[in-house]
Amino acid sequence: MLIINNNFLRQEEDVETPWGKVQCSLKGNPRGNRPVILTYHDIGLNHQTCFSSLFEHEDMQEITGHFAVCHVTAIGQQEGASMLFEYPSMDQMSETLPIILKHFGIRTIIGVGVGAGAYILAKFALSHPDLVEGLVLINFNAQAEGWMDWAANKITGWTQTLSDVVITHLFGKEEIQNDHDLIATFRHHVTNNVNQTNLQHFVKSYYGRKDLEIERPVPGGNMNVKTLKCPSLLVVGDSSPAVDAVVDSNSRLDPTITTLLKVCTCVQTEQLPGKLTEAIKYFVQGMGYMASASMTRLIRSRTSSGNSCSSLDGSRSRSQSARSQAQQGGEPRGRSHTDVSMESASHSLAEPAMPAPGTAQVTC
């Protein structure tokens, strides 16, 4: 189905895969020399409830003016979906993506994923590194569910409703206890707008995921380890239930092309569209795209203070948290200026005197 909306062409289709039809929405026309931004949502959500506030934010229009955007909704998670009796694993969901890219004629992507969607995009990047130019991974957990967590979730499943399981996955205790309107809105969506059987399948697939078995390459040691080969931005809130998992995942990635951004809240894309927009714009600029775009508020705040990082919207500031460093390493990327841009990004996010590109951990 083709829709003309605000002078943009939007193409909505159900793409047939061996594991079922995947609902996709493509806005804009893919350009041969540029990747497409491809999004993948978390459990309990779909592409609209997860990403609409982010991609409708006024500052995001500068980014979408340069890139086509493809939103992917996991099998059976769209509103009005029929009940499914079988459901794909996380690995199989990642293998629907090459089919989707081929269907729309997409050459490469910059992936933006949240939670389960972040895991699926990371798995896809590991299996098809030539198709992924960059990743923005929010609340990313590269590990399998531990047996203690599995047992706790099993017991929780006996005493909690499915919506409770999803809410405690999406939000930290502070948000659940204090932001009743927000939680009520999400709970209503999870309970009324998603097929409960299909959601239960998706939750089961996510909690049954495998460890991605990624390792950090060691300069002067083994550089041929299994890890993400593309620039990656990891984002997590310091009150998020995923914070420990994200920090662990960051420690297993190549520090020369990875940035960890921590913000002072529990990150959901619907809550922080302005902050995430600034982070994504800066990340994309670091990859060598949008060179003529206006300076982000993040860079301005970093320039004005060498000892603290203001929040991305300039409203708060905190002291810099500890950050890890590593020597230059890894393989050169296709565009000769990409590594230089990523180095500049690391220096701007971290201390100006930082001697080599490394994983910049920033608390905003």
N, C-alpha and C positions, 0 to 999 in steps of 0.2 A: 504494500500500500504506500503510495506517494502522497506526502502532505507538504504544502507550501505554507511556511509559518515564519513571519518576520523576515521575509526575503531569503530564507534558508530552505533548502530542499531536505526533507526528512523522509527517510525510507524505513518503514517498519515491516519486518518480515519474520516468519517462523522458519528458521533454517533447519532442515532435516539432517539428523545425525544418527549413527547407529544406536544411540542411547535415548533417542526421543527428539522432539522438536525444541529448539532453543529460540526464545523470543529475543529479537535484536532490533535496536533502533539506531539508524545511522543518520547523523545530521551533517550535511555538507558533502562535498565530493572529495574523495581521496586524491591526493596529489602524488605523482610518481616519485618526487624527490623528497617527500616529507612523510614521517610516520603518521598514523592515526592514533588519537588518544582512545584507548579502549578501557572501559570500566567494568568492574565486577563487584557485586555487592556482598554483604554479609548475610548470615542466617537470619531469618525472620523478616527480611526486607526484600525489595526488588529494586530495579534501577531507579525508579521514580522516588521511592521513599528514602533511598540511601543517598542519591546524588542530585536531586532536583534543586535544593537550596544552593549547593556548590556551583552547579553549572548555570544557574539563573542569576548568580551574583553579578553585579555590574562590573566588577573588576575582572571576572572570568571571561567577559566578552572579548577582551583584548587577546586572550589566549585562543579562544575558539575561532577568532577571526583568522588565525594562522593555521589551524588544524581542523580536519574533520574529526567528529567524535562518534564512537560506536559504543552504545550501552548494551550490555549483555545481561539478561535475566536468566538465572539458573533454571534448569528444566523443572516445570511444574510450579514455579514460585510466583508467577504473574497472577493478577487478580482474575478470577473466573476460570482458573485452570481446572481441568478434569482430574479426578483422583487417579493416581498412578499406583500400580501394584508392584512394580520393580523400579529401582532407582540406581543411577550410576554412582560409582565411587568417586573420590576426589581426583584420583588419577585419570579416570575416564572423563570427568568434566573438563579437565585441562586439555584432553585430546579432542574436545569439540571445537576448540579455538582455531586450529589450523583449517578446519572445515569452514568455519565462519569467515576467516580471512580470505580464503579462496573464493567463497561465495560472493563477497563484496569487492573482490579485486584489491584487497589491502596487502601491501608489500611488507611493511613493518609497523610496529606499534610502540607507543609509550603506554604502559599499563598503569592504571590507577585502581587499586583494590583495597577492600576493607575486610579484615577478619578472614573468614572463609574465602572470600574473593581474593585477598592478598595471597593466601596459600596457593590457590589455583593458578594465579598469574605467575608466581614464583616457580611452581612446578612446570608450567608451560615454558618459562624462560630457560630452565635447566634442560628441558628436552629439545627445545628449538631456539637456541641462542641467536641464530641468524635472523629470527623474526622479531626480536625484541631489542629496541634501542635504549630503553630506560624503564624504570619501575618506580612508582610511588606506592609504598606498602604501608597501610595504616593498620595498627593493631595486629601486626604480622607475627605468627607463631610457626617457626620452622620445625618444631618438634612434634612427635607423636604424642598422643594423650598418655601420660604415665599411668601405671596400674592403680596407684593411689587415687589419682584424679578420676580414672575410670570407675573405681569402686564408689567414690563419693558421688559421681554423677548418676551412677546406677541407683544408689539409695535415694538421691535427690529426686530422681525420676519417679520413685514410688510415692513421694510425699508432696511434690510440687507439680503444678500444671505446666503444660508445654510453654505457655507464655511466660511463666516465672523463670524457666530455664533460659529462654531467649533473653529476657530482660537482664538477668544476672550475667549473661555473656556480654551484652552490649554496654552495660553501664556499671560504674563503680558504686560502692555502698553509699558514698556521699550524695550522689545524684539520686539514687533510689530513695533515700531517706528524706531529702530536702526538696527535690524538684518534682513535686507530685503531678503537676500539669503535664510536664514533658513525659513522664513515665506513663501517665494515663493515655496520652496520645499514642505512644508506641504500643502499649498493651492493646488498645482498641484495634490498631492496624493488625497486629499479630493474630489476634483472636478472630477478627471478623473479615479481613481482606485476603487472607492466605489460606489455601486448602490445608487443613490441619494434618491430614495424612501425608501430603507431600512435604510439608514443613518438617514433620517428624522424620521422614526419610532423609531430608537434607541435613538435619541436625545429627542424625545417626552417622551419615557419611563423614561429616566434619569431625566428629569425635572418634571416628574410626580411621582417621588419616594416618599415613605413614610418616616417619621421620624423613625429612628431605636429605639428611645425611650430608649437609654442606659443611665445609671446613674452610678456615681462613688460610690463604696462602702465606707461607713464611718466606720473607726475603732471604736469600742465601740458602734456603732449604727447599722443601717441596713446594713448587709453584703450580704443579699440575694436579691440584686437588679439585674436588667437585664443589663448585661455588658459582654464584651469579657472575656473569661476565660483563654485565651492562651497568652503567651508573644507576645507583639506587638511593632513594630517599625513604628512610623509615621514620614514621611519625607515630607518636603515642602521647597520651596524656598522663601526667604524673599520678592521677587518681584512677586511671583505667585498670580494669582487672587484667589487662594484657601487658602491663608495663614490664614485668619480669621476663616474660617470654620475648618481648621485643628487644630488650637489652641483651638477652642471650643470643637471639638471632643476629643482632648486630655484631656481636663478638665473633661470629662464625663467618662473616663476610669480608671481602677485600676492602681494607680501610682506605685505599687510594681512590676508590670510586663509590664509596658509601658514606652517607651522612645520616646521622641520627638526630632527629628534632623532637625534643620533649616540650610539651606545652602544659600550662598550669590548669588543667582541667581533664575531664574524661573525654577523649576525642571521638565524636561522631560527626560525619560530614554535614549533617543537618544543623549542628550546633555552632560550628566554627567556619562558615564558608569564607569569610574574609581572610582569616589567618591561613587557611589551607590554600586559597587562591594565591596569596603572596608567596608561600613556600613553593608551590608548583611553578609559578612564573619564574622564580629565581632558579629552580632546578632545571627548567627547560632552557633558560638562558645559558646556564652552565654547560649544557649539552651542545651549544653552538647555534641554537635557534633563537629567533626573536631578538637579534642583536640590537635592533633599533627601538625596542620597547622601552617605556619609561622606567626609570630607576624604581625599584620596589621600596616600599616602606621598610621592609626588613633590612635592606642594605643601608638605607638612610639611618635607621636606628643603630645599626652596627657601627657606622662611621662616626656617629656622634658620641659613642661611648665605647672605650676599649676594655672596660672591666665588667660590663653587664650587658645582657641582651634584653632589649625592650620587647614587649609582646608584639606580635606581628601587626597588630592594629595600633600600636603606639600607646596603649592605655595602661600598661603595667610594665614593671621591670623587676628582675631578680638578679642575684649574683650568678655568674657563670658556674655551672656544675663541672665536675671533673670530666676530662675528655681524654681519649686514648690517642696515641700517635703511632705511626708506622712509617718505615722508609718507603721511598718510591718503588713501585714494582708493578707487575701485571703486563698484559699485552696491550699494545697500542690499538686504538680504535680506528675505524675507517676514516672519519673526518680528522684531519691533522690538528685542528684547533680545539677539539673536544677536551682533550686532557688538560690543556692550558686553562680552559674555561672552568673545568671542574676544580683545578687547583685554586683558581681565584675564588671559587665558591667556598671551598673549604677554609681559605684564609679569612674570608669575610664573615663566615659564621663563627669561626673560632678566633683565637687571638691573632692580631695582625702580624706578630713576629713569629708565628708558627713556621718552622723551617722546612717542612715538607708536607705534602697533602696527606691528610689522614682523616679518620672518622671524627667529624665534629659533632660533639654532643652538646646541645644547646638547651637551656631551660628558659622558656619564655613565660 
